[in-house]
Amino acid sequence: MAVSQKKWSAEVTEHSDALDLEEHIFESDDPAKIARSLKRSAEKSHRRKGTPYQSAMSMLNFYINRAGKNLPEKQKKVLEDAKNELREAFGLEKE
């Protein structure tokens, strides 16, 4: 079959029904930028099911988990740091 098939997780990340994500945001090397973008998307969304914080953190965790072994260690660190930035952006304490 000549048609390439995308993984369902890539489709979810690109076309989330709950959040309108900034294009290629998870490829950024700036954890604060990732957190700000996720926060902005979650607060604008009227389709999310949880709180803005829950939706933003859920999307970040989803991306990290789905990327799995294919995620370079350096980028995984950036995304893990983005979790702390996200907590701070929503006024929550770091874990």
C-alpha positions in Angstrom: 0.0 0.0 0.0 1.5 3.3 -1.1 -0.4 5.4 1.5 1.6 6.0 4.6 -0.3 5.4 7.8 0.4 7.7 10.8 0.3 6.4 14.3 -2.8 7.3 16.2 -0.8 9.1 18.8 0.8 11.4 16.2 -2.7 12.2 15.0 -3.9 13.0 18.5 -0.9 15.3 19.2 -1.4 17.1 15.9 -5.2 17.3 16.1 -6.2 17.2 19.7 -9.9 17.6 20.2 -9.4 19.3 23.5 -6.5 21.7 22.8 -5.4 23.7 19.8 -1.6 23.2 20.1 1.0 25.5 18.7 2.7 23.7 15.8 5.9 21.9 16.8 5.7 23.1 20.4 7.0 19.9 21.8 10.2 20.3 19.7 11.1 23.5 21.5 14.3 23.6 23.6 12.7 26.1 26.0 10.6 24.5 28.9 9.0 27.8 29.8 7.9 28.4 26.2 6.3 25.0 26.1 4.5 25.6 29.4 3.3 29.0 28.3 2.0 27.6 25.1 0.2 24.7 26.7 -1.3 27.0 29.4 -2.6 29.4 26.7 -4.1 26.6 24.7 -5.8 25.0 27.7 -7.2 28.3 28.9 -8.6 29.1 25.5 -10.2 25.7 25.0 -13.9 25.2 25.6 -13.7 21.6 24.5 -11.5 20.3 27.4 -13.0 18.0 30.0 -10.8 18.9 33.0 -9.3 22.1 34.4 -6.9 24.0 32.2 -4.0 22.7 34.3 -5.2 19.1 34.0 -5.6 19.4 30.2 -2.2 21.0 29.7 -0.4 18.5 31.9 -2.2 15.6 30.3 -1.2 16.6 26.8 2.4 17.0 27.9 2.5 13.6 29.6 0.7 12.1 26.6 3.4 13.4 24.3 6.3 12.2 26.5 4.7 8.7 27.0 3.9 8.3 23.3 7.4 9.4 22.1 8.9 6.8 24.4 12.3 5.5 23.2 12.3 7.7 20.2 12.6 10.9 22.3 16.2 12.0 22.6 17.3 12.3 26.2 18.0 16.0 25.9 14.5 16.7 24.7 13.0 14.4 27.3 14.8 16.6 29.9 13.3 19.8 28.4 9.8 18.3 28.5 10.2 17.1 32.1 11.4 20.6 33.0 8.3 21.9 31.2 6.2 20.1 33.7 7.7 22.2 36.5 7.3 25.3 34.5 3.6 24.4 33.9 3.0 23.9 37.6 4.6 27.3 38.3 2.5 28.9 35.5 -0.7 27.7 37.1 0.5 28.8 40.6 1.2 25.2 41.9 4.3 24.0 43.7 7.0 22.0 42.1 7.0 18.3 42.9 
